[in-house]
Amino acid sequence: MPDLRENEQKTLLTLQKLGGKANTDQIVQQSGLAHAAVMRAALTLTEKKLVKINEKPQIAVTLNSEGKLHAEKGLPERRLIDILVKFGNQMPVEKAVAEARLEQSFIPIALGWLRKKDWATFAGKEKLLTVKGEPPQGADEKLLQLLKAKGETLLETLDKPLQDAVDMLKKRKLVETREKTIRELELTEVGWQTVKKGIAIVEEISQLTPELIITGKWKTAKLRKFDVTAPGPTVYPGKLHPMRAIIQRAREIFLEMGFTEIRGPIVETAFWNFDALFQPQDHPAREMADTFYLSYPKLGKLPAKSIVEKVAKTHENGWTTGSKGWGYRWSAEEARKLVLRTHTTSETIQFLSKHQKPPVKVFSVDRVYRNEKVDYKHLAEFHHIEGIVMDKHVTLRDLMGTLKTFYRKFGLTKIQFWPSYFPYTEPSVQATVYAPKLKAWIELCGMGMFRPEVLAPMGIKYPVLAWGGGLERLAMLELEADDIRVLYKNSLSWIRRKPVCL
């Protein structure tokens, strides 16, 4: 005989008493066990091949709030007919309604069903109601009383008249139906053989108490066995949003690599967002199609006059950088315009203007804004991940090594670099990584060395390595998302499916 726990023994014996087959509600009622205890026992007995579970979809019928009211007071037509019978089978409508104390909303319902059920007739100028004879209780009224007593009943257990009454009361919006799965337990052949051999119920103890230990009864008590491999209930603990976890991880990697985090304002002047980075004032990136300009306030303050003049000269003729500049007249008014920053490089160049002595190693992970058409791979608001290194004798090779280290800490080991173009770096490189799950190379960030036209006006005399890119693309790889909008949709099911540790 298989080793059986106390609740399993009780469930088997109850099934035997009920003829080898019964639904869970019947077993609960007969055995005195809780419903959860019966279901746990049933699952274990199924694994031991002693019981099989049959599931049957059935329709449960319950009263709604109005149905409960009529079950308590009687249907409106019944209340009206009772008054008519009480006062001699005939009465004017208004008087009958008043005597029955019918609510205003139920008066037309009562009169309508009196005619439909052919319980009474209307006649004369006084609209006399005349009863044709006291009608017996109908199936609809019987069903109301049944549901009032039981709370819920199964459609399949009702006879034909009561099933028809369900349809009638459903049309009257007095009852509600829902599909319910009824689980029926049935003894298997092995189960029958087991119960025929006889089962002696032995009380099990789930916890050792001081009394059991002191008295020594623990020696003869049967201790309940616990299956530590059994699945527990699903728990959804509080945790970071997956996107926030990615940001936190990126920050921690940079901090481990010896970088310092910097942050700046969301609203910047075009001077720091574009001009300081040697982007001409007629550059396409400045157009309204790409940049959000503020309507109010519209203009901001420029930095120190010495910096502004050097940037202006660099744009116009190259100043002392060896460049020819852009060959146009630079406008301070254009540089004062306020924008939602399009990249966090506006913060790093400001940081460099105040920290001109090496070494400098800083990074930022922050939000930026671009007037993009939102689709599966573009958002108007996203996170820019960026860093710079300024030191004596650093080269592009140092920059590639830094980025390789960062991406390897993210689990991306195959990294390639391709020549590219960016307005404020030269040489410029595009970093791509191989995504094993996608079996494809993905562009993740742009990088390069700041041009002299960027560094000289800020008084910087040493090479500066810089990189930047959208963090969301990295997050999509890490979180296996094929649509960038999923990251911010706050779908609870998606958030729950993502692991706590990434």
Order of alpha helices (4+ residues) and beta strands (2+ residues): alpha-beta-alpha-alpha-beta-alpha-alpha-beta-alpha-alpha-beta-beta-alpha-beta-alpha-beta-alpha-beta-alpha-beta-alpha-beta-beta-alpha-alpha-alpha-beta-alpha-beta-beta-alpha-beta-beta-beta-alpha-beta-alpha-alpha
